């Protein structure tokens, strides 16, 4: 009988310790989650400041492919950080304007445009952008990889292999 009581007491103590540890872990996880949420809030606020600065630059020079490209990239980042899908459309719009003003040495805007179209599941449109980019700068492996990724989304596995 004494042995059973000892085993029961040890089991209850172990269960209590497990509960305490689980509670502390949950509390620590909650604090970590709050810290990460606070960090994300700061990053989003910083992104908003960056967007504001580049919008002012664009207001000063409405034909700036650089400002448009920067705004496109920042809106893509905002979409990824917040899940706000309207930011993908904004990124697309800025990137389209940027590449319409300047095709040479504007690969980042092409990549942002193709990426924003991918995010919106506009695979055929993304494919045409990637094809144009690779035609402009065929020696850049990252551009070929982007084209290959888009070909996979389209189900064109042979073209994806060639990319």
Secondary structure, 3 states (H helix, E strand, C coil): CHHHHHHHHHHHHHHHHHHHHHHHHHHHHHHHHHHHHHHHHHHHHHHHHHHHHHHHHHHHCCCCHHHHHHHHHHHHHHHHHHCCCHHHHHHHHHHHHHHHHCCCCCHHHHHHHHHHHHHCCCHHHHHHHHHHHHHHCCCCHHHHHHHHHHHHHHCCHHHHHHC
